[in-house]
């Protein structure tokens, strides 16, 4: 996932808006045809945004799962090290008495 994903998406949306405005100004079509075209493009944009949202959610869930796995492994390693330290301390303490 790119570090600039959010800004790229913002630029895309800005370009989409500018393109729609230019299309309205340059449109040789009748008003009803232009409105239909705008509605169609708005639907396409909404579908695109939904798809990107699904992809981002899937990526975020994947990163969360990986993060949980890393935390669980670190916790296990820390517990094992702590138990080894306790065992070594008990061993040394029993030798001293």
C-alpha positions as CSV (number, residue, x, y, z in Angstrom):
1,X,0.0,0.0,0.0
2,X,1.4,3.3,-1.0
3,X,2.2,6.1,1.5
4,X,0.5,8.6,-0.8
5,X,-2.7,6.6,-1.4
6,X,-4.9,9.2,0.2
7,X,-3.4,12.1,-1.6
8,X,-3.6,10.3,-5.0
9,X,-7.2,9.5,-4.4
10,X,-7.8,13.2,-3.5
11,X,-6.1,14.3,-6.8
12,X,-8.3,11.7,-8.6
13,X,-11.5,13.2,-7.1
14,X,-10.3,16.8,-7.9
15,X,-9.6,15.8,-11.5
16,X,-12.9,14.1,-11.8
17,X,-14.7,17.3,-10.6
18,X,-12.7,19.5,-13.0
19,X,-13.3,17.1,-15.8
20,X,-17.0,17.2,-15.1
21,X,-17.1,21.0,-15.1
22,X,-15.1,21.2,-18.4
23,X,-17.4,18.7,-19.9
24,X,-20.4,20.8,-19.0
25,X,-18.9,23.9,-20.5
26,X,-17.8,22.2,-23.7
27,X,-20.8,19.9,-24.1
28,X,-22.5,20.1,-27.5
29,X,-25.4,18.0,-26.2
30,X,-28.9,19.0,-25.1
31,X,-29.5,19.6,-21.4
32,X,-31.3,16.3,-20.9
33,X,-28.5,14.4,-22.5
34,X,-25.9,16.2,-20.5
35,X,-27.8,15.5,-17.3
36,X,-28.0,11.8,-18.2
37,X,-24.2,11.8,-18.9
38,X,-23.5,13.5,-15.6
39,X,-25.7,10.9,-13.7
40,X,-23.9,8.1,-15.5
41,X,-20.5,9.5,-14.6
42,X,-21.6,10.1,-11.0
43,X,-22.7,6.4,-10.8
44,X,-19.4,5.3,-12.2
45,X,-17.5,7.5,-9.7
46,X,-19.6,6.2,-6.8
47,X,-18.9,2.6,-8.0
48,X,-15.2,3.3,-8.2
49,X,-15.2,4.9,-4.7
50,X,-17.0,1.9,-3.3
51,X,-14.5,-0.5,-4.9
52,X,-11.5,1.5,-3.6
53,X,-13.2,1.6,-0.1
54,X,-13.5,-2.2,-0.2
55,X,-9.9,-2.6,-1.2
56,X,-8.7,-0.2,1.5
57,X,-10.8,-2.1,4.1
58,X,-9.4,-5.4,3.0
59,X,-5.8,-4.0,3.2
60,X,-6.4,-2.5,6.6
61,X,-7.8,-5.8,7.9
62,X,-4.8,-7.6,6.6
63,X,-2.4,-5.2,8.3
64,X,-4.4,-5.5,11.6
65,X,-4.2,-9.3,11.4
66,X,-0.4,-9.2,10.8
67,X,0.0,-6.7,13.6
68,X,-2.0,-9.0,16.0
69,X,0.2,-12.0,15.0
70,X,3.4,-10.0,15.6
71,X,2.1,-8.8,19.0
72,X,1.1,-12.4,20.0
73,X,4.6,-13.7,19.0
74,X,6.3,-11.0,20.9
75,X,4.1,-11.7,24.0
76,X,5.0,-15.4,23.8
77,X,8.7,-14.6,23.5
78,X,8.6,-12.2,26.4
79,X,6.7,-14.7,28.6
80,X,9.3,-17.4,27.7
81,X,12.1,-15.1,28.6
82,X,10.5,-14.0,31.8
83,X,9.9,-17.7,32.9
84,X,13.6,-18.5,32.0
85,X,14.7,-15.6,34.1
86,X,12.6,-16.7,37.0
87,X,13.9,-20.2,36.7
88,X,17.5,-19.0,36.6
89,X,16.8,-16.8,39.7
90,X,15.3,-19.7,41.6
91,X,18.2,-22.0,40.7
92,X,20.8,-19.5,41.8
93,X,18.8,-18.7,45.0
94,X,18.6,-22.4,45.9
95,X,22.4,-22.8,45.3
96,X,23.1,-20.0,47.7
97,X,21.2,-21.6,50.6
